[in-house]
Amino acid sequence: MQRPLRVLVAKVGLDGHDRGAKIIATALRDSGMEVIYTGLRQTPDMVVNAALQEDVDAIGVSILSGAHMTVFPKIIQLMKEKGMNDVLLTGGGIIPDDDMQILHEMGVGKLFAPGTSTGDIVTYIKTWVSTHRDF
């Protein structure tokens, strides 16, 4: 039997609004994924270390604070340093389209704006993991 996909959901920095992250975590769990929610005020180091310890297939970062151009590059850098090249880094929040494109070019996966269907997020993660990870 194949193990369920494991996804770490994190809120990084001083952003204290976690309702969206909890909704996404619930949708992922309802779709059969195993979800690790780190809670509020995580640092990029804490997120990557937790992802390593939990052996996740994907990391989802919710960010509304405007710090996305600092947070995502730091997480992707740490992931590369730790050899996590087959782990998806995705997320969502208030992120301008131009910034989404720049982050994608750095290696960040698809980023989702508020109002995105949870089904679209579930499908994206499942599809990405099935084509990039070996089980």
N, C-alpha and C positions, 0 to 999 in steps of 0.2 A: 504494500500500500504506500502510495506517495504521501509525503508529509505535506501539510498545508503551507501555503506561502506565508512567510513571516515578514511583517511590515512594522517598522518603527515609526511612530508619529510623534513629532516634536514641535514645541514652541520655543524658539530661540530668542534670547535677548530680553528686553524689558517689556515686551508686548504681553499684556495680561488678559487679552481677549481670546478665550479658548473654546468658545461655543462651536465655531466652525470645525476646529480640529476634532472635537468630540463627535460631531455629526459624521465626519469622514471616518473616524476610527470605528464608529458603530456600523456604518455602511460596509466597510471592509470586513469587519468581523461577521456581519450578517451574510456576506458573500462567501464565507468559508475560510477567510484568511485568519491567521493568528496575528493579533495586534498587540504591540507593546507601546503604551502611551507614556512618555517620559514626564509629562507635566510641564508646568510653566518655568520660564526663566533659565533655560538650558544654554550652555555655551556650545560652540561648534565642537570643541574637544569632548565634552560630555556626550553629545549626540553620536559622534563617530565611535567613541569607546563603547557606548551602550550597544550600538549596532554590531560591533565586533563581538562583544560578549554574547549577544543574543543570536548571532549567526543569521542576520536578516537578509532577505532578498531585495528589499527596498526600504528607503528612508523617505518619509514624507514630511516636509517642513511647512508649517503654517506661519505666515508672517504678514502682519498688517502694519508694522511700525515704520516702514520705509527703509529699513536696514538691509534689504534683500541683496544689494550690490556689495555688501560687506560679508553677510552671513553665508550666502551660497558659495562664493569663491573660496572662502575659508574651509567650508565643509568639503568641497570637491578636492581642494588641495590636500587636506588630511586624509581623505579616502584614497587618493592616489599614492600618498606616502605609505599607507598601510596595505597597499596592494588590493584594494577593494574595487577592482576594475569591472567586476561583474555584478555590482550592486547598483540598483537604480537610485538616483537622487532625484526626487520630484517634489512638488509642493504646490502651494497656492497662496493667494491673498491679494493684496493691493499691489500689483506689479505692472508697470507700464509695458506695453507691447514691445517697445524698443529694448527695454531692459531684459525682457524675456528672451529676445533673440540673442543678445550678448551673452546671457547666462547659458543658453543652449549651446552656443559656440564654444563655451568653456567646458562643456561636458555635462551640464545639468539637463535632465530629461524635461519632458513637457511640464509646463507650469499652468495652473488652472486659476481662472478669475472667479470672484464670487458669483454664485448663481449657476455654476457648472453642475450638470447632473451628476449625482454620485455614481450612477451607472456608468457614465463615461469614464470616470476616474478608476473604477473597479476594472473595467474592460482594458484600459490603458495599462494598468499595472500587471494584470494577468498576461496580456499579450507581450509586453516587454520582457517580463521574467521568463515566459515560455520560450522566447527566442534568444535570450542572452545568458541564461543560467542552465547548468547541467544538474539534473536530479538523479 
